[in-house]
Structure formats: structure tokens, C-alpha cells
Amino acid sequence: MRLYYEALEIVDMNETGEFIRADITDMTDKEKEDTLQAIKDVMSGKEYRLTEHICGHDEGKGCEMKEI
């Protein structure tokens, strides 16, 4: 199972927003905290949705998204 932090900028339908995906699968809690802060820094000033993506595709399962 792979774990990701994802941030998607919320924009009008005809626009393309910024998207960030960071693989946090093998990270320590401190590394995850630093990565999350870096994403928030990049997305600062934008309206965005932040999720933890729990990907089960490698195991033949579905994905689960949890809003942070």
C-alpha cells in the first residue's frame, strides 16, 4: 500500500489548478510533518483541498481518500 499527500487547487471549471502529490509511504512522522508543511507553504494564498491518499492498487484494492 502506498501513501500520498495530495493538494489540489480549487479553481473555476475552465482553469487548471495546481496539483501536488508527495509519496509519504516510507517516511517517518517528522518527515511527513515537514512534507505537509512544505505543501502548505507552496499552496499558501490559494484555495485548495488537502488529502491523504491511501492507494491499494498494488494489492488489487481500491483507494481511500481522507481529507486533512
Buried (B, 14 or more C-beta within 10 A) or exposed (E): EBBBBBBBBEEEEEEEBEEBEBEBEEBEEEEBEEBBEEBBEEBEEEEBBBBBBBBEEEEEEEEEEEEE
